[in-house]
Amino acid sequence: MSVEPGHPSNPDPDGGLLKGESWRIFQIMAEFVEGSERLAALGPTVSFFGSSRVAADHPWYESAQDTARRLAEAGFAIVSGGGPGIMEAANKGAQQGGATSVGLNIQLPREQIPNAYQDIRLYFRHFFARKVMFVKYASAYVVYPGGFGTLDELGEILTLIQTGKSRRIPVILVTQSYWQGLLDWMAQSLVAEGSIDRTDLDLLCLVDRPEAVLEAVLDHYRGRGIEPSQEERERQLDL
């Protein structure tokens, strides 16, 4: 159905808004294309999440740096959001461990300052395109204490695994004192009300120490290849 110029439902009779939206689609496509081309060749990667507000002398920062270094030495490229705090710690640890350090930077109204420890820097306008890049090539998610953005990414990967849109990968929460309350609430409210199955809680692994993160990742893949199967690859095309 076409709408005539000047019709009340067409407030942009000259088509300027529609043209702008069309060009925006090409911008989104460009973000997907560049991200896919840069990340697909990296091999196994681990995506890190956590607060941007953590200082370099904070125990969480030191833990994230140590965790990333251990994973890097084990052969994993490290992917973070490219900013300060836990993101910086992860990228710094990646470089210390000799692995490729990737930052998926986001353009914000109050500009995010990229950290200095990125071998590959990608820039995104759109959160949803960036989120696909975090998931699509990840062999594990490591989630440190954080705020709304961290919770958003955690909810995203749990939803994708639960619904079968993504292969099952380790989703590791680091720092029991921070995350235990959330897990208790999930059990006491979500499971109790039937919003999720009790087995859905098994998607999450809670640890405290950097060495436990590496152990959890290696245990998950022990006895099977770390690369996605053909079936898993085909499934992830629908992300």
C-alpha positions as CSV (number, residue, x, y, z in Angstrom):
1,M,0.0,0.0,0.0
2,S,1.4,3.4,-1.0
3,V,0.8,6.6,0.9
4,E,0.5,9.9,-1.0
5,P,2.8,12.8,-0.2
6,G,1.1,15.1,2.3
7,H,-1.1,12.3,3.7
8,P,-1.4,12.6,7.5
9,S,0.5,9.3,7.9
10,N,3.4,10.6,5.8
11,P,4.9,13.5,7.7
12,D,7.9,13.5,5.4
13,P,6.5,14.2,2.0
14,D,9.9,14.8,0.4
15,G,11.2,11.4,1.5
16,G,14.2,12.7,3.4
17,L,13.5,10.6,6.4
18,L,13.1,7.5,4.4
19,K,16.3,8.1,2.5
20,G,18.1,8.6,5.8
21,E,16.8,5.3,7.1
22,S,17.9,3.6,3.9
23,W,21.4,4.8,4.3
24,R,21.3,3.8,8.0
25,I,20.7,0.2,6.8
26,F,23.9,0.3,4.8
27,Q,25.8,1.6,7.9
28,I,24.5,-1.3,9.9
29,M,25.5,-3.7,7.2
30,A,29.0,-2.2,7.2
31,E,29.3,-2.9,10.9
32,F,28.3,-6.5,10.5
33,V,30.6,-7.0,7.5
34,E,33.7,-5.4,9.1
35,G,33.1,-7.2,12.4
36,S,32.7,-10.6,10.7
37,E,35.7,-10.2,8.5
38,R,38.0,-9.2,11.4
39,L,36.8,-11.7,14.0
40,A,36.1,-14.9,11.9
41,A,39.8,-15.5,11.3
42,L,40.8,-15.2,15.0
43,G,40.1,-18.8,16.1
44,P,38.7,-19.4,19.5
45,T,37.8,-16.3,21.4
46,V,36.5,-15.4,24.9
47,S,34.3,-12.4,25.4
48,F,34.8,-10.4,28.7
49,F,32.2,-8.2,30.4
50,G,32.2,-6.0,33.5
51,S,32.1,-2.5,34.9
52,S,33.9,0.4,33.2
53,R,34.1,2.1,36.5
54,V,36.7,-0.2,38.1
55,A,40.1,1.4,38.8
56,A,43.4,-0.3,37.8
57,D,44.2,-1.0,41.5
58,H,40.9,-2.7,42.2
59,P,41.0,-6.5,42.9
60,W,38.4,-7.1,40.2
61,Y,40.6,-5.4,37.6
62,E,43.6,-7.4,38.7
63,S,41.6,-10.6,38.6
64,A,40.2,-9.9,35.1
65,Q,43.7,-9.1,33.9
66,D,45.0,-12.4,35.3
67,T,42.1,-14.4,33.9
68,A,42.6,-12.9,30.4
69,R,46.3,-13.6,30.5
70,R,45.7,-17.2,31.5
71,L,43.2,-17.7,28.7
72,A,45.5,-16.0,26.2
73,E,48.3,-18.3,27.1
74,A,45.9,-21.2,26.5
75,G,45.4,-20.0,23.0
76,F,42.2,-17.9,23.2
77,A,41.9,-14.4,21.6
78,I,40.3,-12.0,24.1
79,V,37.4,-9.7,23.1
80,S,36.1,-6.8,25.3
81,G,34.0,-3.7,24.8
82,G,37.2,-1.7,24.4
83,G,36.6,0.8,27.2
84,P,38.1,1.3,30.6
85,G,37.7,-0.8,33.8
86,I,37.2,-4.6,33.4
87,M,37.4,-4.1,29.6
88,E,40.8,-2.6,29.8
89,A,42.0,-5.3,32.2
90,A,40.9,-8.0,29.8
91,N,42.7,-6.4,26.8
92,K,45.8,-5.8,28.8
93,G,45.9,-9.4,30.0
94,A,45.4,-10.6,26.5
95,Q,48.5,-8.8,25.3
96,Q,50.5,-10.0,28.3
97,G,49.5,-13.6,27.4
98,G,50.5,-13.2,23.7
99,A,47.0,-13.4,22.2
100,T,45.1,-11.1,19.9
101,S,43.4,-8.4,22.0
102,V,40.1,-7.1,20.4
103,G,38.0,-4.1,21.4
104,L,34.4,-3.7,20.2
105,N,34.1,0.0,21.0
106,I,30.7,1.7,21.1
107,Q,30.0,5.3,20.1
108,L,28.1,6.9,23.0
109,P,26.7,10.4,23.7
110,R,29.4,10.7,26.3
111,E,32.2,9.3,24.2
112,Q,33.7,6.1,25.4
113,I,37.5,6.4,25.7
114,P,39.2,3.3,24.0
115,N,41.8,1.7,26.2
116,A,45.4,1.4,25.0
117,Y,45.6,-2.4,24.9
118,Q,43.8,-3.3,21.7
119,D,45.4,-5.0,18.7
120,I,42.1,-4.8,16.8
121,R,39.7,-1.9,17.3
122,L,36.2,-2.0,15.9
123,Y,33.8,0.9,16.3
124,F,30.0,0.5,16.4
125,R,27.1,2.9,16.4
126,H,24.5,0.2,17.1
127,F,24.5,-1.9,20.2
128,F,22.7,-4.8,18.5
129,A,25.4,-5.2,15.8
130,R,28.0,-5.1,18.5
131,K,26.2,-7.7,20.6
132,V,26.1,-10.1,17.7
133,M,29.9,-9.8,17.3
134,F,30.3,-10.6,21.0
135,V,28.3,-13.8,20.6
136,K,28.9,-15.1,17.2
137,Y,32.6,-16.1,17.5
138,A,32.8,-16.6,21.3
139,S,33.8,-19.9,22.8
140,A,33.1,-18.6,26.3
141,Y,31.6,-15.6,28.2
142,V,33.5,-14.3,31.3
143,V,31.3,-11.9,33.2
144,Y,32.8,-9.8,36.0
145,P,30.8,-7.5,38.3
146,G,29.1,-4.7,36.3
147,G,26.0,-2.7,35.7
148,F,23.2,-2.5,33.2
149,G,25.4,-3.1,30.2
150,T,26.9,-6.2,31.8
151,L,23.5,-7.5,32.8
152,D,22.2,-6.8,29.2
153,E,25.0,-9.0,27.7
154,L,24.5,-11.7,30.3
155,G,20.7,-11.8,29.5
156,E,21.4,-11.9,25.8
157,I,23.7,-14.9,25.8
158,L,21.5,-16.8,28.2
159,T,18.4,-16.2,26.0
160,L,20.3,-17.3,22.9
161,I,21.5,-20.5,24.5
162,Q,18.2,-21.3,26.1
163,T,16.3,-20.9,22.9
164,G,18.8,-22.8,20.8
165,K,19.8,-19.8,18.7
166,S,23.4,-20.1,19.8
167,R,25.5,-23.1,20.7
168,R,26.0,-23.8,24.4
169,I,29.2,-22.2,25.6
170,P,30.5,-21.6,29.2
171,V,29.0,-18.5,30.8
172,I,31.2,-17.9,33.8
173,L,30.3,-15.4,36.5
174,V,33.3,-14.2,38.5
175,T,33.1,-13.1,42.1
176,Q,30.6,-15.1,44.1
177,S,29.9,-12.3,46.6
178,Y,28.6,-10.1,43.8
179,W,26.6,-12.6,41.8
180,Q,25.2,-15.1,44.4
181,G,22.2,-12.8,45.2
182,L,21.2,-12.8,41.5
183,L,21.4,-16.6,41.3
184,D,19.4,-16.9,44.5
185,W,16.7,-14.6,43.1
186,M,16.6,-16.6,39.9
187,A,16.0,-19.8,41.9
188,Q,13.5,-18.3,44.4
189,S,11.5,-16.3,41.9
190,L,12.1,-17.3,38.2
191,V,12.3,-21.1,38.9
192,A,9.7,-21.0,41.6
193,E,7.2,-19.2,39.3
194,G,8.0,-21.4,36.4
195,S,9.5,-18.6,34.3
196,I,12.5,-20.7,33.6
197,D,13.4,-24.4,34.2
198,R,15.7,-25.3,37.1
199,T,18.0,-26.8,34.6
200,D,18.4,-23.4,33.0
201,L,20.5,-22.4,36.0
202,D,23.0,-24.9,34.8
203,L,23.9,-22.5,32.0
204,L,25.8,-20.4,34.5
205,C,29.0,-21.2,36.3
206,L,30.0,-19.2,39.4
207,V,33.7,-19.0,40.4
208,D,36.0,-16.7,42.3
209,R,39.6,-17.3,41.0
210,P,41.2,-16.7,37.6
211,E,42.5,-20.3,37.5
212,A,38.9,-21.6,38.0
213,V,37.8,-19.6,34.9
214,L,40.3,-21.3,32.7
215,E,39.5,-24.7,34.3
216,A,35.8,-24.2,33.6
217,V,36.4,-23.4,29.9
218,L,38.8,-26.3,29.4
219,D,36.5,-28.7,31.2
220,H,33.6,-27.7,29.0
221,Y,35.5,-28.5,25.8
222,R,37.4,-31.6,27.1
223,G,36.5,-34.5,24.9
224,R,35.1,-32.5,22.0
225,G,36.5,-29.9,19.6
226,I,36.4,-26.3,20.6
227,E,35.4,-25.2,17.1
228,P,31.7,-25.2,16.4
229,S,30.3,-28.3,14.7
230,Q,28.7,-27.9,11.2
231,E,25.3,-28.0,12.8
232,E,26.3,-25.3,15.3
233,R,27.7,-23.1,12.5
234,E,24.5,-23.3,10.6
235,R,22.5,-22.5,13.6
236,Q,24.6,-19.4,14.3
237,L,23.9,-18.1,10.9
238,D,20.4,-17.2,12.2
239,L,21.8,-15.1,15.1
